């Protein structure tokens, strides 16, 4: 595996960035949206995939227990929990102000 990884190294990078945008409908039927960015500079990119696992381990160590059964994992962790781990790792991140609401003609 190491041999293969060394061959592909020239095609990759230890840096990464991400923009997450979410659009939906609020509890009163109003349109809502938000954006979040992540900027992993030199040598920090490989740490990003483990951030949710580290946040979940912390939660478990603090006594949280998942409900029994199978279900989607979305919504289990809060952005603040991920942000705390990112801060400790030195990975930049920010919440971007949502864009103005667009009016759609019916």
BELCORWO-V844033 format. One record per residue. N is the residue number from 1. RES is the residue in one small letter. PHI is phi in whole degrees, -180 to 180 (none if undefined). NEAR is the number of other ideal C-beta (glycine too) atoms within 8 Angstrom. Layout:
n=N res=RES phi=PHI near=NEAR
n=N res=RES phi=PHI near=NEAR
This chain:
n=1 res=x phi=none near=4
n=2 res=x phi=-61 near=5
n=3 res=x phi=-57 near=6
n=4 res=x phi=-67 near=7
n=5 res=x phi=-61 near=8
n=6 res=x phi=-64 near=7
n=7 res=x phi=-70 near=6
n=8 res=x phi=-91 near=8
n=9 res=x phi=-53 near=7
n=10 res=x phi=-62 near=4
n=11 res=x phi=-96 near=4
n=12 res=x phi=-117 near=6
n=13 res=x phi=-153 near=5
n=14 res=x phi=-98 near=8
n=15 res=x phi=-115 near=9
n=16 res=x phi=-161 near=9
n=17 res=x phi=-146 near=8
n=18 res=x phi=-152 near=7
n=19 res=x phi=-126 near=9
n=20 res=x phi=-112 near=8
n=21 res=x phi=-121 near=7
n=22 res=x phi=-129 near=7
n=23 res=x phi=-132 near=6
n=24 res=x phi=-166 near=7
n=25 res=x phi=-121 near=6
n=26 res=x phi=-76 near=8
n=27 res=x phi=-66 near=3
n=28 res=x phi=-103 near=4
n=29 res=x phi=87 near=5
n=30 res=x phi=-83 near=7
n=31 res=x phi=-71 near=9
n=32 res=x phi=-131 near=9
n=33 res=x phi=-155 near=10
n=34 res=x phi=-165 near=9
n=35 res=x phi=-137 near=13
n=36 res=x phi=-143 near=11
n=37 res=x phi=-118 near=12
n=38 res=x phi=-138 near=14
n=39 res=x phi=-135 near=8
n=40 res=x phi=-101 near=12
n=41 res=x phi=-80 near=7
n=42 res=x phi=-44 near=5
n=43 res=x phi=69 near=6
n=44 res=x phi=-101 near=14
n=45 res=x phi=-53 near=10
n=46 res=x phi=-65 near=7
n=47 res=x phi=-81 near=10
n=48 res=x phi=-58 near=12
n=49 res=x phi=-62 near=5
n=50 res=x phi=-92 near=7
n=51 res=x phi=-58 near=13
n=52 res=x phi=-61 near=8
n=53 res=x phi=-64 near=7
n=54 res=x phi=-64 near=9
n=55 res=x phi=-64 near=13
n=56 res=x phi=-69 near=10
n=57 res=x phi=-60 near=8
n=58 res=x phi=-60 near=11
n=59 res=x phi=-62 near=10
n=60 res=x phi=-64 near=9
n=61 res=x phi=-65 near=6
n=62 res=x phi=-88 near=6
n=63 res=x phi=102 near=5
n=64 res=x phi=-69 near=6
n=65 res=x phi=-129 near=5
n=66 res=x phi=-71 near=5
n=67 res=x phi=-67 near=5
n=68 res=x phi=-67 near=3
n=69 res=x phi=107 near=4
n=70 res=x phi=-99 near=2
n=71 res=x phi=-164 near=5
n=72 res=x phi=-67 near=4
n=73 res=x phi=-86 near=5
n=74 res=x phi=-63 near=4
n=75 res=x phi=89 near=5
n=76 res=x phi=-73 near=6
n=77 res=x phi=-100 near=10
n=78 res=x phi=-90 near=5
n=79 res=x phi=-57 near=8
n=80 res=x phi=-62 near=6
n=81 res=x phi=-68 near=11
n=82 res=x phi=-68 near=12
n=83 res=x phi=-61 near=9
n=84 res=x phi=-61 near=10
n=85 res=x phi=-69 near=12
n=86 res=x phi=-60 near=12
n=87 res=x phi=-61 near=8
n=88 res=x phi=-66 near=6
n=89 res=x phi=-82 near=9
n=90 res=x phi=82 near=6
n=91 res=x phi=-91 near=13
n=92 res=x phi=-71 near=10
n=93 res=x phi=-160 near=9
n=94 res=x phi=-160 near=6
n=95 res=x phi=-90 near=7
n=96 res=x phi=-96 near=9
n=97 res=x phi=-57 near=5
n=98 res=x phi=-65 near=8
n=99 res=x phi=-69 near=7
n=100 res=x phi=-62 near=4
n=101 res=x phi=-68 near=6
n=102 res=x phi=-95 near=6
n=103 res=x phi=-91 near=4
n=104 res=x phi=-110 near=4
n=105 res=x phi=-74 near=3
n=106 res=x phi=-83 near=2
